[in-house]
Amino acid sequence: MLNFSRTNDGILSRWWWTVDRPLLFGFLTMIAFGILLAVAATPMVANRIGLEEFYFFKRHLLYIAPSLGIIFAISNMSHRNIKIFALILFFAAVFLTFMTLFFGAEIKGARRWISLGGFSIQPSEFAKPTLTVLVAWIFSAQQKNPEINGKFIACFLWMIFAIALVLQPDFGMLVVTTAVFGIQLFLNGLPIILVLAAIIAGASGFVLAYLFLPHVTARVNKFLDPAVGDHYQINRSLEAFANGGLFGVGPGEGIVKKHLPDAHADFVFSVLGEEFGFFVCAFVVILIGFIVVHGMLRALRNNSDSFPLLASIGLLSQFGLQSFVNMASTLHLIPTKGMTLPFMSYGGSSMFAISVVVGLILAFSKQKSLAEE
């Protein structure tokens, strides 16, 4: 029989009494929403491409157990083991990201996926959080030993990953990764003049990308001018939110999933809006906001060591930005971008990668007196 008393020294009991339970329940609620949306959105998609009706739903359920295992395992790691884990996974993921250029399948003009053992993964998804951890480690080491040129090393690691993303191309992930990296630089004491220079450089980079990269030009023009390009998906998405109103048309009664090929992935928030309405969508937004704000406040309270502080704020910013990009895309607030909604969009690679993020956040948010250093 499981014993979760404070006096029990078992691994489950120690984990339960040190983990940030509000954060844990927030993430579990998102997983529950993901199951609900998998039931609502995936059968129609499976039927449309000639698969068994609950093919995607069954696979979604199969992904949950290993995802929970990843969260539990990583959240039990000491800070030392997290550093080793992040170092190994980052370089492995970056190597595989470069390999997608040669062996990856081209999907919508980009090479982001590679097949390993019959399972398709997007390696960049795993490099993204581990870069955040490595940057936090480097900056904290520099604070303890000023002779270490932490900013140079961190910028070098970011540049390697950024080059891989540009070559794929994946500018959405590049923007999120760069924004998180910028937040960590700022928290580490980057002078305001350099912050302004970085903003100007970023804006200049965007202008150059718009002028010289057709992929970016088409996306921006399509967003700004309704008469340019094919707006089929975003129009159907906006219609779904309008149809849903305040309370939704009811579970399984939506029609947007009949028309959108990515209704179970990039546009899953549209399915939520149509079938469950504004109030449920607002709850999801508030839930994500709670996770980010609560996690950051917890990190600021446990600020005796800059490593968990910088890593936590970076990871939570990444989680929040990814969620924002997905939801804003479906509402036509920003150009469409193939970025998943954590735990709610279908996809094993995405779910496993976000489980790494969640495991790291929970590891850094443990009670200060009991967390391993």
C-alpha positions, 0 to 999 in steps of 0.5 A: 500500500502506498504511504504518502506521509511526511515521515515516509522516506520513499521516492513517491512520498518525498516527491509528493511533499516537495513538488509544487502541487498547484503547478502539478494540478495545473499541468494535469488539468491541461492533460485532461483537456487534451484527452477531451479534445482528442475525443472531439477533434481526432475522429473526423480527421482520421476518417478523412484520411482513411484511418480507423475512427479512433486511431489518433485518440488511441495514440494520444492516450498511449502518449500520456503514460510515457509523458507522465513518466518523463515528468516524474523522472525529470522532476525528481532529478537533482540540479547536478543531474539536470545540468548533465541531462540538458547538456547531452540532450541539447547537443543530441537534439541540435545534431538531429536538427541539422540532420533533418536538412538531409534526411528529414521529410519536407512538409509545407516547405520545411524540413523539421521532422526526422524518423527514428525507429519508426517514430517521427520526432521534431528534434528542435522541440527538445533543444529548445528547453535544454538550451534554456537550462544550459544558458541558466547554468552558464550565467550562474557559473559566471556569477560565481566565477567572473573569469568565465565568459558566460555571455559569449558561451551562451550566445555561441550555443544560441547561434548554433541552434538559431542557424539550424532553425533558419536552415529548416526554416522554422522562424516561429521557434526561432522567435520564441527561442530568441525571446526567451534567451533575451529574457535570460540575458536581461535578468542576468544583468544585460545593460539597457543599451544592449537590450535596445540594441538587441531589439533593433537588431531583432526588428532589422532581422525581421525586415531582412527576412521579409525582404529576402525570404519568400516563405516569410514574405508570403506569411506576412502578406497573407496576414496583412492583406485578406486579398492575398493568398489562401485564407481558408484555414484561418477563416474556418477557425474564426467561424468556429469561434463565432459559432461557439459563442459563449457556451459552445455548440456542445461536445462533438457537435462542431463542424470546423474539424470537418474542414480543417486538416490540422483541427487536431493539432495547430487549430485544436483551440478552434475546436475548443472554442466552437464546441465548448464556447468562450468561457471554457476558452477563457478558463484555459487562458487563465489556467496557462496564465496561472501556471506562468505567474505562479511558477515565476513567483515561486522561482523569485521566492527561491532566489538564493541560487541564480541557476534555478531562478534563471532556468525556471523563468526561461522555461515558464516564458517558453511555455507561455509564449508557445501557448500564446503563439498557438492561440493567437494564430487561431484567432488571426492575431498573428500570422499562422504558425505551426506551433502546438498548444501544450498537451492539447494538440495531438502529437507524440513528439510535441507531448514528450517535449513539453513533458521535458519542459514541465518536468524541469519546471517542477524540479526547479520549483520544489520546496527550497528546504527539500530540493536537491542541489 
